[in-house]
Structures are given as C-alpha cells and as structure tokens.
Amino acid sequence: MGITLSGFDRVKAVKLGYDNYSNKYDRLKRVLYQLERRYGFSKIDMIDMRNLNRIVVRLEKIEPPAAESHKEV
C-alpha cells in the first residue's frame, strides 16, 4: 500500500508506496513529460510507482457510445 496521491486534473491517482520518494518524484516528472510529448495527454486513471523498475500507467477507460438499434420496420 503506502502513500497514494489523488486529486489531480489529468491523473486520478499516483501510488508511491513506502520509500524512495525523492527518486519517485523525479521519475514521475519524466514519465508525465514523456506521456505529454509522445502521446498528447489523455486522462490517466492511475500511475503505479511502488516499484521504480516497473512503472505502470493505466489510462482512463473511454466508454464507446451506445449502439443505436437499427430495426427494420
């Protein structure tokens, strides 16, 4: 578990875990920069930084529009 930050505009939650916060903050800045530079910035559901050797970014789900029924009359 550890520390989880929430309440940002584009990122719902950042899981930091228990230690090494200075390095995790530096890495978070680089991850956010790369996400914006390479892919534009979409909404992010969660960034898991509990293990700096494996950072997980989960994008927010985009619900497809409801399919309209096309019944023949």
N, C-alpha and C positions, 0 to 999 in steps of 0.2 A: 504494500500500500504506500505509505509515505505521504509526501506532500503532493496535492493536486491543486493546480491553479485554474480558476474559471472566471468567466465574466468578460471576455474579450469580444471585440467586434467580429473578427473573422475566425477565431479559434474558440470552440466551446470549452475545451479542457486541455491542460498540459499536465501530464503525470511526470513528476520529477523523482519520485522515490525517496530515499533516505539520506543520501550523502552526495558529495562532489558537486554542490550546487553552482559554484563558480564556473566550472567546466561545462556543466549542462546549460547554463545561461549563455555562454559563448557559443556553444553548438546550436542552441535554439535560434540565435540571431542569424547564424549562417544557413540553417535549414529554411527559415522564413524568407531570407533573401533569395535563396535558390528557387524556392517554390514560386515566388513572385516573378523572378527573372525568366525562368524557363517555361512556366506554365500559366502565367497570369495568376491571379489569386482568387481561388474559389473558396467557398465556405469549408472549413475543416472541422470535423466532429471532434477529433482527438489527436494529440501528439503524445506518444508514449516515449519518454526519455529515461525510464528507470534503468536501462542498460545502454550505455553510450556506444557499445559495439553493435547495437541493433535498435535503431530508432524507427518507430512505426508511426506513419501518418495515415489516419483514416479520414477520408473525405465524407462530407455530409451527404446523405442519400438524397437524390433528387427523384421525387415521385413523378412517374410519367402521367400525362393527362389521362383521365378516364376515357376508355374507348367508348365511342358512341355506338349504340346499337343501330345497325343498318338492316332493318327488316324490310323485306319486300312486301308490298301491300297488294 
